[in-house]
Structures are given as C-alpha cells and as structure tokens.
Amino acid sequence: MYIYGEITDARCSMNPEFVRIICRETGLESWRVENTLNLLENGATIPFISRYRKEATGGMDEVQIARISDSVERLTVIEKRKETILDSIEGQKKLTPELKARIESIWNQTELEDIYAPYKPRRRTLASIAREKGLEPLATLLKRQDSQINPEKEAAKYINIDKGVESIEDALEGAMHIIAENISVNEEARNIVRGFFRRSARISSRVVRGKETEAQKYRDWFDFSEPLNRCASHRLLAMRRGEAEGFLSVSIDIDDDLASEALSRRFAHGGSKSSNYVDQAVRDAYGRLLQPSVENEFAAQSKEKADAEAIRIFRRNLEQLLMASPLGQKAVLGIDPGFRTGCKVVCLNREGALLHNETIYPHPPVNQSRQAAAKIGTLVEQYKIEAIAIGNGTAGRETMSFINGLKLPHNVQIFSVNEDGASVYSASKTARDEFPDYDVTVRGAVSIGRRLMDPLAELVKIDPSSIGVGQYQKDVNQAELKHSLDQTVVSCVNRVGVNVNTASSHLLTYISGLGPQLAQNIVDYRNENGSFSSRNELKKVPRLGPKAFEQSAGFLRILNGEEPLDNSSVHPESYGTVKKMASDLGCTVQELMTSSDLRSKIDINRYVSERIGIPTLKDIMLELEKPGLDPRGPLKKFEFSHEVHTINDVHIGMVLPGIVTNITNFGCFVDIGIHENGLIHISKLGHGRRIADPTQKVSLQQQIQVRVLDVDLQRKRISLELE
C-alpha cells in the first residue's frame, strides 16, 4: 500500500468511534476509511482524493468518498447533540454513571432523543401542572397497581384547595396526566407504537371541503390511500405539496384500537382499581400524546426518504445534463426565439465572446421574414458562423423551420438547444456582471449559444433547481438538495477539467481547491498578465498557496503551453515520473505522448515508489495515450419530425423521434418538437417487461423513437411508449 506523506505525517483527530461506525455501515476496511478521513481533514477535496490518491483509499470512487464525508458530518452532529444532552441532564443533577455511559455509546439520533425525552425541559403541560400541585407521589403509587391500595382513599389525602385540588376526582385526574406523560416519553411505549406504524401505517389524502374546483390538478389525490411503506416518493411529495397549498388533508394512520390495547396490556395489569386508572392514563397517553408524536415522526421520516429519492433522481439527471456532449469551440449564432417581440440574435466567436446582437422578426404579427432571412445570411458570412443554436421555447419550432428553409452554407450546422434556465441566468447577478451593458434578452441568447458550445461551462452559472430536470425539487429539503447538487456540479467540472485561459470565474469556482475568491484572482491575473503559459505559473496568483495548487492543478488545462503534460490530467507531482520514463527511453515527453510504440515499451512496475503506486501509474499511462480527452464524447445532430408542429398534429399511433428531457422514478419526459413534452410511463419503457428504474432503458438527452399512445387535448398531455 502506497501512502502519501501527508497521510502518515498527520493522523486523524476525529473520534475513533467514527471509523468503526463508518466501516460497519459501508463494509470498507478500516485503513481505507482512516486514510480518507485523514485526507479530508487535511483539506483534500473529494475529486482530488478520488483521482490522485487511489493508493491511499484503495481506489474508492467519488460516491464512496462522499458517503464517508457525509457520514462524518452526520456523526459530528450527533456527537455535539450528545454533549448538549449530557450537560442538560447533569445540570438537573440526574446524570448517573450508567446513563452517561449509555448516552455516550449511542449513535442513533432517534434512540438518543428517546433516552433524553424524560429529562427534556418542557413547556407547561397538564402533567407539569399536576406536579406543581404535589400529585407526583399519587401517580407513583397508582403505577404500582397494588390490589391492596384504594385509589380514592389515597387521592383524598391530596385534596388542597389552595393548590387547586378540590376533589378526589381532581387528584386522580392530575395523577393520570403525570402517568400519561411518563408513558409518552417511555422508550418501550414509543417503540410499541412505532412497530404498529412500521408494519401497518397507511397514508391517506382527502380534498379539503370547498376546494374541489381549485384543486383539480390534485384530483388523483382527492380520495387516496395506500400503505405508507409502498408509497413512492413522487406520490408522497405530490400529496404533501397539495397539503402545503391548502388543497389536501394528509394523514398517516394505524389501527388505534389495536395499538392502544397493546400499550394497555404492557403498562396496565393486575386487574386492581389502580390498574383501571393506569389503563385510562395509557389510553389518554396514546391518543393525546403518543399517536400524534409518532405520526409526526413517521411523516418526517417518510418525507425525508421521499426527499432523498427525489434528490437522487435530480442529481443523476443533472449529472447527465452537465455531461452532455459539447459542440466545442465554433463560431456560433445563438437565437432566443419569440413571436411578437421578435427573435434575439447574437454572434459569438470560438471562445464564446459576444461580437454582435440584434433582433429579427420572421414570425407573426410582424412577418418580416425576407428581411430576417437576409440578415441571417449576412451575419453567417460576416462572422464566419459554423453553427446555429436555436432555443426550444416559445416559437422555437417555428424558428427552426425558418432557419432550415434558408440557403445557408452546407457546413453550417443547426441545433435545437434546451433553454431551461436561460431566463434565470439572464436575470442573475452573474449575467449582469458578464454583460452589464446588455438587457436580459441578449444575455439569454448568449446563454443559448454558449450552451451549445459547452453545456457544462454555461449550466454551472444557473441554479440547478431552475434547470428543469428534477422531480418536485421545490418541495424537498433545500439544504440537502443544494449540498447534493453542488457535489454533482463539482464532480462533473473536475471530471472534464477546464481550460484555465478561457474559463469564467464562475466555472473555476467549482475546481477542486479553489472557490470564488481564488477563481476571481485567477481571472484577474490572466487579465493583467495575459494567458498562463504553464501550470507552474498558477503559483504566482495571489493567495493561491501550495495546498490550493496541489488540489487544483491537475484539473486545470493549458493548451499549447511550455509543458505538454499541462494539457493532461497528469498531476504536476507526477511529472518527474513521466520524465523519467521518457529519459529511460531516450525520447522527449512529447514523443512519449504521441508514440504508442514507445509507450508499449514501458514496464510501469519499474516506477513504483513510496509516493506512487500501480493505480496512479495506470492512470498516467491512460492519460499519455489520450491526453486531455473530453469524457463527454462528440455531439450528435438531431431532427424532429417535419409532420408535427403543435399538439394538434399529434395522433395516436404516430412514431416520432424525440429527446429525453427529464427522468423521474415513474417514467421519462420526451421532447417531440412541440411545446408539450410527452410522457413514457415506466410501464411502457420495458417493451412488456417490468423494470424498476427508468434509467435501465433511457438517459437524459438520449435520442429515441417513441410511439404515441394517447393525446389529451384538454389537459395537454401526451402518452408515449418506447419503440
């Protein structure tokens, strides 16, 4: 095992229990977890660890490393909560050695809160009022359920007009409130009720009376019920959204009689008079305290589970969208289509810089199609346009038909570009900073053109939740969503790498080890001193120290620089090894990178050292073979059916080309070239066979053939199946 010096020199200061727990949860060996924790604690990023520290982690991928990182965050939160709980109980003078040892041994949040529940400070309750009246001893006596005790006779001893106990009934009622509260915070009682919820809970939704007309979009949930453990995330989130909007009433229920009876059997026994009072207290505890509390707990848990599934789907879709194939550096004419307001046209050079903008009016109501055609022809010639990007929103299909009808040079490619989020970008601070002298329409057209050239570089400027590839993204935990999506963006940007001499500060922000300030410092340095000629020159950027250089350098590319390896993912720390290979073969590094014959003569085992092992050496050889290879692949041309322009042109039985625009756990949405996307339900994806996940058959941006099954003109819905 080859471990870098920074791992052996600085041991992990985290709770050693974290390693044991993470190993148990993940099934990983302790050395892999320990090394990963050390790297994370010493400032290494997930992309860097995954790419350049394979020897230390045993080749773990980003998903595994992220899981370890997330586990540490979760355990740290629990650790801090335990400290708070211990301080609270100790302040009450109730912390015994046994209780302290138990709290310290627990790493489950629910179990921890159950232990703390009896000691947790509460607002004034019926039980606390009864305690103030001095009825705690009576409650303790009743809980013994001794057949020799006369409850009424004992209760009479507690009558005290001054304290508000005016009768035997008052005393017994107060004692039962105390018993009910004690049972409601009892671990065993809570687990009994949880067992019923876990086994048999049903989630139900009903339309709020009087809201039937307003709530039509939720009509599938007007009278709905199913077992909670079988409720798919999209159904649960739909119901919860309807509830939040005031249209639906949602509940999670079990058989109350059975649950109450089970509690009674456990806590009320013996058949004495006292037992009857305890039984009443148990049933009160269940209906007034336990059932609502555990229902809320399961509502939160089910929502958390649904959120996690929705975030997983969103993250997967976002990754596929960000990794969509780029056209590359071409001179592009971008068009943001429109009818009344015209089509905003921009011309971009090969680096994406805005050269020209204006508006054309080829569609009704203006109908200046001849002037628009002449203008497009002039712009294509004047700016040597190589490709045209047309937004797929309003008037997108009509604009595509208009452009396709022009006699443009054969080398000019025409593409429809998904413009989701372009309007969000155009109104953002990022867009205003980039184009302070232009309005939102120009910025939107630029975004469309640049998205064709490099989807990743442009999409990172947009809030991922506005891109439109998720499922109920506005309804899930926003902090968890942001964390997950940020991880996805970082992963994609670093997987592709960026050209440090052309990348925007926004794109550089996501590079391992940088962030907003260093990203801006790089751009400022570039503006003042010209293009970087080597990775080593990055060290001259203000505040970009050794750690930031180590973490970022391998993901920053320099084309046509002094060092050929600077345009590869070989890390500068390994340059010496590559140069030793070249020296041993009597050639230059450039010759080694261009000659497969020379590379075939290398025995990588000769270059193993304490700092570099076989995994890294294999990566180096792959990179030397195809330096700087873009993992996204080439962009494929696509054309929609010329027979379909609106939903009225779509008929049952048609077979149409389409592009997958969104994937959910109930199917996928497909752009068939009109305003409305069609839906392929998951049951129609498997060609007669049941599949568990739509991604088994389709991926985002995939070009497919679909058959029309149904067209609902009133609801503007199109049902499709995969051909």
LUMKE-936089 format. One line per 8 residues: number of its first residue (from 0); their letters; for each residue y, z, x of C-alpha. Coordinates in nm, 2 decimals, decimal comma. Layout:
BEGIN
NUM> a> Y:Z:X  ...
END
This chain:
BEGIN
0> myiygeit> 0,00:0,00:0,00  0,34:-0,10:0,14  0,62:0,12:0,05  0,99:0,06:0,15  1,17:0,33:0,35  1,40:0,43:0,06  1,09:0,55:-0,14  0,93:0,76:0,13
8> darcsmnp> 1,27:0,90:0,26  1,39:1,02:-0,08  1,14:1,19:-0,31  1,19:1,21:-0,69  1,38:1,52:-0,81  1,27:1,48:-1,17  1,04:1,73:-1,35  0,69:1,66:-1,21
16> efvriicr> 0,56:1,70:-1,56  0,73:1,37:-1,64  0,49:1,19:-1,41  0,19:1,35:-1,57  0,31:1,27:-1,92  0,40:0,91:-1,84  0,07:0,85:-1,67  -0,11:0,98:-1,97
24> etgleswr> 0,09:0,76:-2,21  0,08:0,44:-2,00  -0,26:0,47:-1,83  -0,09:0,40:-1,50  -0,18:0,56:-1,17  0,05:0,84:-1,06  0,16:0,67:-0,73  0,29:0,37:-0,93
32> ventlnll> 0,48:0,59:-1,17  0,62:0,82:-0,89  0,74:0,52:-0,68  0,90:0,36:-0,98  1,08:0,69:-1,07  1,20:0,72:-0,71  1,34:0,36:-0,72  1,51:0,42:-1,05
40> engatipf> 1,66:0,75:-0,94  1,78:0,59:-0,62  1,98:0,33:-0,81  1,74:0,03:-0,82  1,75:-0,18:-1,13  1,46:-0,30:-1,34  1,49:-0,67:-1,24  1,52:-0,57:-0,88
48> isryrkea> 1,21:-0,34:-0,88  1,01:-0,60:-1,07  1,10:-0,89:-0,84  1,14:-0,72:-0,50  0,94:-0,40:-0,49  0,59:-0,52:-0,61  0,42:-0,33:-0,33  0,57:0,00:-0,44
56> tggmdevq> 0,48:-0,05:-0,81  0,15:-0,23:-0,78  0,31:-0,54:-0,93  0,43:-0,39:-1,25  0,64:-0,63:-1,47  0,98:-0,55:-1,63  0,82:-0,44:-1,96  0,61:-0,17:-1,78
64> iarisdsv> 0,91:-0,06:-1,57  1,14:-0,04:-1,87  0,88:0,17:-2,06  0,88:0,42:-1,77  1,26:0,42:-1,77  1,28:0,47:-2,14  1,01:0,75:-2,12  1,22:0,93:-1,86
72> erltviek> 1,53:0,92:-2,09  1,32:1,05:-2,39  1,17:1,33:-2,18  1,51:1,42:-2,04  1,65:1,46:-2,39  1,36:1,69:-2,49  1,40:1,89:-2,17  1,76:1,95:-2,25
80> rketilds> 1,68:2,04:-2,61  1,42:2,29:-2,48  1,69:2,46:-2,27  1,92:2,49:-2,57  1,64:2,63:-2,79  1,53:2,89:-2,52  1,89:3,00:-2,48  1,93:3,03:-2,86
88> iegqkklt> 1,62:3,24:-2,91  1,69:3,46:-2,61  2,04:3,52:-2,75  1,87:3,66:-3,06  1,66:3,89:-2,84  1,34:3,73:-2,99  1,21:3,53:-2,69  0,87:3,67:-2,58
96> pelkarie> 0,69:3,55:-2,27  0,43:3,38:-2,49  0,69:3,20:-2,70  0,87:3,09:-2,39  0,55:2,96:-2,23  0,47:2,76:-2,54  0,81:2,60:-2,57  0,80:2,51:-2,20
104> siwnqtel> 0,46:2,34:-2,25  0,56:2,12:-2,54  0,69:1,76:-2,50  0,67:1,65:-2,87  1,01:1,66:-3,05  0,87:1,73:-3,39  0,64:2,01:-3,27  0,93:2,16:-3,07
112> ediyapyk> 1,16:2,17:-3,38  0,88:2,33:-3,58  0,85:2,61:-3,33  1,22:2,66:-3,33  1,26:2,64:-3,71  1,21:3,02:-3,78  1,47:3,10:-3,53  1,72:2,83:-3,60
120> prrrtlas> 2,06:2,96:-3,73  2,11:2,85:-4,09  2,39:2,83:-4,33  2,39:3,09:-4,61  2,08:3,04:-4,82  1,91:3,22:-5,11  1,68:3,38:-4,86  1,97:3,50:-4,63
128> iarekgle> 2,15:3,64:-4,93  1,83:3,83:-5,02  1,80:3,96:-4,67  2,16:4,08:-4,69  2,06:4,28:-5,00  1,79:4,45:-4,79  1,49:4,28:-4,96  1,31:4,17:-4,64
136> platllkr> 1,07:4,47:-4,64  0,97:4,40:-5,00  0,90:4,04:-4,91  0,68:4,16:-4,62  0,50:4,40:-4,85  0,43:4,12:-5,11  0,30:3,88:-4,84  0,02:4,13:-4,76
144> qdsqinpe> -0,12:4,06:-5,11  -0,27:4,41:-5,12  -0,45:4,48:-5,45  -0,35:4,84:-5,43  0,02:4,76:-5,44  0,21:4,75:-5,76  0,49:4,49:-5,70  0,71:4,60:-5,99
152> keaakyin> 0,69:4,97:-5,88  0,78:4,87:-5,52  1,05:4,64:-5,64  1,21:4,93:-5,83  1,28:5,11:-5,51  1,52:4,83:-5,41  1,75:4,83:-5,71  2,10:4,88:-5,58
160> idkgvesi> 2,39:4,78:-5,80  2,64:4,79:-5,50  2,43:4,53:-5,32  2,38:4,31:-5,63  2,02:4,41:-5,70  2,05:4,51:-6,06  1,69:4,50:-6,18  1,32:4,48:-6,07
168> edalegam> 1,34:4,11:-6,15  1,63:4,06:-5,91  1,45:4,24:-5,63  1,13:4,03:-5,68  1,32:3,71:-5,71  1,50:3,78:-5,38  1,18:3,87:-5,21  1,02:3,55:-5,33
176> hiiaenis> 1,32:3,35:-5,19  1,25:3,51:-4,85  0,88:3,43:-4,87  0,96:3,07:-4,98  1,19:3,01:-4,68  0,94:3,17:-4,44  0,67:2,93:-4,57  0,91:2,63:-4,55
184> vneearni> 0,95:2,68:-4,17  0,59:2,77:-4,11  0,42:2,52:-3,88  0,09:2,52:-4,06  0,26:2,48:-4,40  0,46:2,18:-4,28  0,15:2,02:-4,13  -0,04:2,06:-4,45
192> vrgffrrs> 0,24:1,87:-4,64  0,27:1,62:-4,36  -0,10:1,55:-4,39  -0,06:1,45:-4,76  0,24:1,23:-4,67  0,05:1,07:-4,38  -0,26:0,99:-4,59  -0,12:0,90:-4,93
200> arissrvv> 0,26:0,86:-4,94  0,39:0,57:-5,14  0,74:0,42:-5,10  0,90:0,31:-5,43  1,22:0,14:-5,53  1,39:0,11:-5,86  1,71:-0,07:-5,96  2,00:0,16:-6,03
208> rgketeaq> 2,06:0,15:-6,41  2,35:-0,08:-6,50  2,34:-0,27:-6,16  2,08:-0,52:-6,27  2,32:-0,82:-6,27  2,50:-0,73:-5,94  2,17:-0,66:-5,76  2,00:-0,99:-5,83
216> kyrdwfdf> 1,94:-1,06:-5,46  1,72:-0,74:-5,46  1,53:-0,83:-5,78  1,20:-0,83:-5,58  1,25:-0,45:-5,54  1,36:-0,36:-5,90  1,02:-0,20:-5,97  0,83:-0,19:-5,64
224> seplnrca> 0,58:0,05:-5,49  0,32:0,04:-5,21  0,16:0,28:-4,96  0,41:0,37:-4,70  0,17:0,31:-4,41  0,13:-0,05:-4,53  0,50:-0,12:-4,59  0,61:-0,40:-4,35
232> shrllamr> 0,93:-0,34:-4,16  1,12:-0,62:-4,34  1,03:-0,48:-4,68  1,13:-0,13:-4,59  1,46:-0,25:-4,44  1,53:-0,46:-4,74  1,48:-0,16:-4,97  1,69:0,06:-4,75
240> rgeaegfl> 1,97:-0,20:-4,74  1,97:-0,22:-5,12  1,98:0,16:-5,14  2,28:0,18:-4,89  2,46:-0,08:-5,11  2,41:0,13:-5,42  2,18:-0,11:-5,60  1,84:0,05:-5,55
248> svsididd> 1,69:0,40:-5,57  1,43:0,45:-5,30  1,18:0,74:-5,27  0,87:0,84:-5,08  0,63:1,04:-5,29  0,29:1,21:-5,28  0,08:1,39:-5,55  0,29:1,70:-5,57
256> dlaseals> 0,03:1,90:-5,77  -0,24:1,84:-5,51  0,00:1,93:-5,22  0,13:2,24:-5,39  -0,22:2,35:-5,48  -0,33:2,31:-5,12  -0,05:2,53:-5,00  -0,12:2,79:-5,26
264> rrfahggs> -0,49:2,81:-5,15  -0,38:2,86:-4,79  -0,10:3,12:-4,85  -0,17:3,28:-5,18  -0,51:3,45:-5,20  -0,69:3,76:-5,32  -0,61:3,75:-5,69  -0,38:4,05:-5,68
272> kssnyvdq> -0,05:4,10:-5,86  0,13:4,04:-5,53  -0,07:3,72:-5,49  0,08:3,59:-5,81  0,43:3,64:-5,67  0,34:3,48:-5,34  0,19:3,18:-5,54  0,52:3,14:-5,72
280> avrdaygr> 0,71:3,16:-5,39  0,47:2,90:-5,23  0,53:2,65:-5,52  0,90:2,71:-5,50  0,89:2,66:-5,13  0,71:2,33:-5,18  0,93:2,18:-5,45  1,27:2,31:-5,33
288> llqpsven> 1,23:2,31:-4,95  0,92:2,16:-4,80  0,87:1,84:-5,00  1,23:1,72:-4,97  1,23:1,82:-4,60  0,91:1,64:-4,51  1,01:1,34:-4,73  1,33:1,31:-4,53
296> efaaqske> 1,12:1,34:-4,21  0,89:1,06:-4,32  1,18:0,85:-4,44  1,34:0,88:-4,10  1,01:0,81:-3,92  0,93:0,50:-4,13  1,29:0,38:-4,08  1,26:0,44:-3,70
304> kadaeair> 0,93:0,25:-3,70  1,08:-0,04:-3,90  1,38:-0,04:-3,67  1,16:-0,06:-3,37  0,97:-0,36:-3,51  1,29:-0,54:-3,62  1,44:-0,48:-3,27  1,12:-0,60:-3,11
312> ifrrnleq> 1,14:-0,93:-3,31  1,51:-0,97:-3,23  1,45:-0,90:-2,86  1,18:-1,16:-2,85  1,39:-1,42:-3,03  1,69:-1,35:-2,82  1,48:-1,39:-2,50  1,36:-1,73:-2,62
320> llmasplg> 1,71:-1,84:-2,72  1,86:-1,73:-2,39  1,58:-1,91:-2,20  1,64:-2,23:-2,40  1,64:-2,54:-2,18  1,99:-2,64:-2,04  2,12:-2,99:-2,01  2,26:-2,90:-1,67
328> qkavlgid> 2,59:-3,00:-1,50  2,70:-3,30:-1,70  3,04:-3,41:-1,83  3,02:-3,31:-2,20  3,23:-3,39:-2,51  3,20:-3,10:-2,75  3,27:-3,13:-3,12  3,32:-2,85:-3,37
336> pgfrtgck> 3,28:-3,04:-3,70  3,49:-3,00:-4,01  3,60:-3,19:-4,32  3,95:-3,10:-4,44  4,06:-2,95:-4,11  3,90:-3,23:-3,90  3,67:-3,22:-3,61  3,80:-3,04:-3,30
344> vvclnreg> 3,70:-3,24:-2,99  3,70:-3,11:-2,63  3,62:-3,28:-2,30  3,45:-3,07:-2,03  3,38:-3,16:-1,67  3,05:-3,09:-1,50  3,15:-2,73:-1,43  3,24:-2,67:-1,79
352> allhneti> 3,62:-2,67:-1,73  3,83:-2,78:-2,02  4,01:-3,11:-1,94  4,13:-3,23:-2,28  4,13:-3,14:-2,65  4,24:-3,30:-2,98  4,14:-3,33:-3,34  3,99:-3,63:-3,52
360> yphppvnq> 3,95:-3,69:-3,90  3,64:-3,91:-3,96  3,54:-3,75:-4,29  3,69:-3,69:-4,64  3,95:-3,61:-4,75  4,15:-3,78:-4,46  3,90:-4,06:-4,39  4,04:-4,18:-4,06
368> srqaaaki> 3,70:-4,30:-3,93  3,83:-4,61:-3,75  4,09:-4,41:-3,56  3,84:-4,14:-3,48  3,58:-4,39:-3,35  3,84:-4,55:-3,13  3,94:-4,21:-2,99  3,59:-4,10:-2,92
376> gtlveqyk> 3,53:-4,43:-2,73  3,84:-4,38:-2,52  3,75:-4,02:-2,44  3,40:-4,11:-2,34  3,53:-4,38:-2,10  3,83:-4,18:-1,97  3,64:-3,86:-1,89  3,31:-4,03:-1,79
384> ieaiaign> 3,12:-3,84:-2,06  2,75:-3,81:-2,02  2,65:-3,61:-2,33  2,80:-3,52:-2,67  2,74:-3,18:-2,82  2,79:-3,15:-3,20  2,79:-2,81:-3,38  2,53:-2,79:-3,65
392> gtagretm> 2,75:-2,60:-3,90  2,97:-2,74:-4,18  3,00:-3,12:-4,15  2,76:-3,12:-3,86  2,51:-3,36:-4,00  2,79:-3,60:-4,12  2,95:-3,59:-3,77  2,61:-3,66:-3,61
400> sfinglkl> 2,57:-3,97:-3,83  2,93:-4,08:-3,75  2,87:-4,04:-3,37  2,53:-4,21:-3,38  2,69:-4,51:-3,56  2,94:-4,57:-3,27  2,87:-4,82:-3,00  2,87:-4,58:-2,71
408> phnvqifs> 2,72:-4,65:-2,36  2,34:-4,61:-2,36  2,35:-4,33:-2,10  2,55:-4,10:-2,33  2,31:-3,86:-2,50  2,39:-3,70:-2,83  2,27:-3,35:-2,93  2,30:-3,12:-3,23
416> vnedgasv> 2,38:-2,77:-3,10  2,32:-2,44:-3,29  2,67:-2,30:-3,32  2,57:-1,95:-3,45  2,81:-1,70:-3,29  3,06:-1,97:-3,17  3,32:-1,84:-3,41  3,26:-1,48:-3,30
424> ysasktar> 3,31:-1,59:-2,93  3,62:-1,79:-3,01  3,80:-1,49:-3,16  3,68:-1,25:-2,89  3,88:-1,09:-2,60  3,65:-1,29:-2,36  3,76:-1,62:-2,52  4,13:-1,51:-2,52
432> defpdydv> 4,11:-1,42:-2,16  3,95:-1,75:-2,07  4,18:-1,97:-2,29  4,50:-1,78:-2,36  4,69:-2,09:-2,44  4,44:-2,24:-2,70  4,35:-2,14:-3,05  4,01:-2,04:-3,19
440> tvrgavsi> 3,92:-2,40:-3,29  3,95:-2,52:-2,93  3,76:-2,22:-2,80  3,48:-2,28:-3,05  3,44:-2,64:-2,95  3,43:-2,55:-2,58  3,16:-2,29:-2,66  2,95:-2,56:-2,83
448> grrlmdpl> 2,99:-2,80:-2,54  2,90:-2,53:-2,28  2,61:-2,41:-2,48  2,45:-2,75:-2,44  2,51:-2,74:-2,06  2,38:-2,39:-2,01  2,28:-2,18:-2,32  2,23:-1,86:-2,12
456> aelvkidp> 2,57:-1,87:-1,95  2,75:-1,92:-2,28  2,54:-1,70:-2,51  2,59:-1,39:-2,29  2,96:-1,39:-2,39  2,86:-1,33:-2,76  2,74:-1,00:-2,92  2,37:-1,07:-2,95
464> ssigvgqy> 2,37:-0,93:-3,31  2,60:-1,22:-3,41  2,37:-1,49:-3,28  2,16:-1,50:-3,59  1,81:-1,48:-3,46  1,72:-1,13:-3,59  1,59:-0,96:-3,89  1,81:-0,70:-4,07
472> qkdvnqae> 1,99:-0,65:-3,74  2,29:-0,48:-3,91  2,06:-0,22:-4,07  1,88:-0,09:-3,77  1,98:0,18:-3,52  2,27:0,01:-3,35  2,25:0,22:-3,03  1,88:0,13:-2,99
480> lkhsldqt> 1,95:-0,23:-3,07  2,22:-0,26:-2,81  2,01:-0,09:-2,55  1,72:-0,32:-2,61  1,93:-0,64:-2,63  2,12:-0,55:-2,32  1,79:-0,51:-2,14  1,69:-0,86:-2,26
488> vvscvnrv> 2,01:-1,02:-2,15  1,99:-0,86:-1,81  1,63:-0,97:-1,77  1,70:-1,33:-1,86  2,01:-1,36:-1,65  1,83:-1,23:-1,34  1,52:-1,43:-1,41  1,72:-1,75:-1,40
496> gvnvntas> 1,97:-1,64:-1,13  2,33:-1,76:-1,12  2,55:-1,99:-0,90  2,79:-1,73:-0,76  3,05:-2,01:-0,70  3,07:-2,12:-1,07  2,95:-1,82:-1,27  3,20:-1,65:-1,50
504> shlltyis> 3,28:-1,28:-1,45  3,10:-1,22:-1,79  2,78:-1,38:-1,66  2,80:-1,20:-1,33  2,83:-0,87:-1,51  2,46:-0,89:-1,60  2,34:-0,94:-1,25  2,14:-0,66:-1,10
512> glgpqlaq> 2,36:-0,40:-0,93  2,69:-0,55:-1,04  2,87:-0,46:-1,36  3,22:-0,56:-1,50  3,43:-0,44:-1,21  3,22:-0,59:-0,92  3,18:-0,91:-1,12  3,55:-0,94:-1,16
520> nivdyrne> 3,60:-0,86:-0,79  3,37:-1,15:-0,70  3,56:-1,39:-0,92  3,90:-1,26:-0,77  3,77:-1,30:-0,42  3,64:-1,65:-0,50  3,98:-1,75:-0,65  4,17:-1,62:-0,34
528> ngsfssrn> 3,93:-1,74:-0,06  3,75:-2,04:-0,21  3,38:-2,07:-0,26  3,13:-1,84:-0,09  2,96:-2,02:0,20  2,68:-1,76:0,23  2,53:-1,46:0,06  2,63:-1,25:0,36
536> elkkvprl> 3,00:-1,32:0,26  2,94:-1,12:-0,05  2,97:-0,81:0,17  3,34:-0,89:0,20  3,40:-0,85:-0,17  3,60:-0,52:-0,23  3,37:-0,23:-0,34  3,06:-0,44:-0,31
544> gpkafeqs> 2,87:-0,20:-0,08  2,52:-0,21:0,08  2,34:-0,08:-0,24  2,51:-0,34:-0,47  2,44:-0,61:-0,21  2,07:-0,51:-0,19  2,04:-0,51:-0,57  2,23:-0,83:-0,65
552> agflriln> 2,19:-1,07:-0,35  1,85:-1,21:-0,45  1,98:-1,32:-0,79  2,29:-1,49:-0,67  2,26:-1,85:-0,56  2,48:-2,05:-0,32  2,43:-2,43:-0,33  2,48:-2,63:-0,01
560> geepldns> 2,57:-2,32:0,19  2,51:-2,24:0,55  2,17:-2,08:0,49  1,92:-2,28:0,29  1,75:-1,97:0,17  2,07:-1,87:-0,01  1,98:-2,11:-0,28  1,65:-1,94:-0,35
568> svhpesyg> 1,52:-1,62:-0,48  1,40:-1,51:-0,14  1,58:-1,18:-0,07  1,80:-1,16:0,24  1,59:-0,86:0,36  1,30:-1,11:0,39  1,49:-1,39:0,57  1,36:-1,26:0,91
576> tvkkmasd> 1,00:-1,31:0,79  1,07:-1,67:0,68  1,25:-1,75:1,01  0,95:-1,60:1,20  0,72:-1,84:1,00  0,94:-2,13:1,09  0,97:-2,03:1,46  0,59:-1,99:1,48
584> lgctvqel> 0,55:-2,35:1,35  0,83:-2,48:1,58  1,04:-2,60:1,29  1,36:-2,51:1,10  1,37:-2,31:0,78  1,49:-2,62:0,60  1,20:-2,83:0,73  0,96:-2,55:0,62
592> mtssdlrs> 1,11:-2,56:0,27  1,07:-2,94:0,24  0,73:-2,99:0,40  0,41:-2,89:0,22  0,21:-2,98:0,53  0,40:-2,72:0,73  0,36:-2,45:0,46  -0,01:-2,52:0,44
600> kidinryv> -0,05:-2,40:0,80  0,09:-2,05:0,72  -0,15:-1,76:0,71  0,05:-1,50:0,52  -0,17:-1,22:0,64  -0,01:-1,25:0,98  0,32:-1,15:0,84  0,22:-0,83:0,66
608> serigipt> 0,41:-0,53:0,79  0,51:-0,18:0,68  0,80:-0,32:0,48  0,64:-0,63:0,34  0,30:-0,69:0,18  0,09:-0,97:0,03  0,27:-0,97:-0,32  0,61:-1,03:-0,17
616> lkdimlel> 0,47:-1,29:0,08  0,31:-1,48:-0,20  0,64:-1,48:-0,39  0,81:-1,61:-0,08  0,56:-1,90:-0,04  0,61:-2,00:-0,41  0,98:-2,00:-0,36  0,97:-2,20:-0,05
624> ekpgldpr> 0,77:-2,46:-0,24  1,03:-2,49:-0,52  1,35:-2,31:-0,41  1,59:-2,23:-0,69  1,36:-2,38:-0,96  1,51:-2,32:-1,30  1,23:-2,15:-1,51  1,37:-2,29:-1,83
632> gplkkfef> 1,25:-2,65:-1,80  1,41:-2,97:-1,90  1,59:-3,03:-2,23  1,41:-3,25:-2,48  1,60:-3,49:-2,71  1,55:-3,43:-3,09  1,65:-3,63:-3,40  1,64:-3,51:-3,77
640> shevhtin> 1,51:-3,73:-4,05  1,76:-4,00:-4,15  1,65:-3,97:-4,51  1,77:-3,61:-4,56  2,14:-3,51:-4,56  2,16:-3,24:-4,83  1,91:-3,02:-5,01  1,92:-3,27:-5,30
648> dvhigmvl> 1,75:-3,52:-5,07  1,45:-3,28:-5,00  1,14:-3,34:-5,22  0,80:-3,18:-5,24  0,55:-3,35:-5,01  0,80:-3,48:-4,75  0,70:-3,44:-4,39  1,01:-3,38:-4,18
656> pgivtnit> 1,10:-3,30:-3,82  1,26:-2,96:-3,76  1,36:-2,69:-3,51  1,26:-2,33:-3,54  1,59:-2,13:-3,56  1,46:-1,78:-3,63  1,13:-1,59:-3,64  1,06:-1,28:-3,84
664> nfgcfvdi> 0,74:-1,09:-3,90  0,70:-1,27:-4,24  0,74:-1,62:-4,11  0,99:-1,85:-3,95  1,31:-2,04:-4,05  1,34:-2,41:-3,97  1,64:-2,63:-3,94  1,56:-2,97:-4,10
672> gihengli> 1,90:-3,11:-4,06  2,08:-2,98:-4,37  2,29:-2,67:-4,44  2,00:-2,47:-4,58  1,71:-2,37:-4,34  1,36:-2,38:-4,48  1,11:-2,10:-4,46  0,75:-2,13:-4,34
680> hisklghg> 0,58:-1,81:-4,47  0,34:-1,66:-4,23  0,05:-1,75:-4,47  0,15:-2,12:-4,42  0,15:-2,11:-4,04  -0,22:-2,08:-3,96  -0,35:-2,40:-4,12  -0,56:-2,20:-4,36
688> rriadptq> -0,64:-1,92:-4,12  -0,47:-1,58:-4,14  -0,25:-1,50:-3,84  -0,10:-1,16:-3,75  0,22:-1,28:-3,59  0,42:-1,60:-3,63  0,47:-1,62:-3,26  0,10:-1,71:-3,23
696> kvslqqqi> 0,20:-2,05:-3,37  0,57:-2,11:-3,31  0,85:-2,02:-3,07  1,23:-2,02:-3,11  1,39:-2,37:-3,06  1,04:-2,53:-3,08  1,04:-2,88:-3,23  0,79:-2,91:-3,51
704> qvrvldvd> 0,68:-3,12:-3,81  0,68:-2,95:-4,15  0,57:-3,04:-4,50  0,79:-2,94:-4,80  0,60:-2,72:-5,05  0,88:-2,63:-5,29  1,26:-2,67:-5,34  1,45:-2,41:-5,54
712> lqrkrisl> 1,79:-2,58:-5,60  1,93:-2,28:-5,79  1,86:-2,03:-5,52  1,90:-2,30:-5,24  1,56:-2,21:-5,09  1,31:-2,45:-4,93  0,94:-2,35:-4,88  0,76:-2,53:-4,59
720> ele> 0,43:-2,53:-4,42  0,35:-2,62:-4,06  0,20:-2,97:-4,03
END
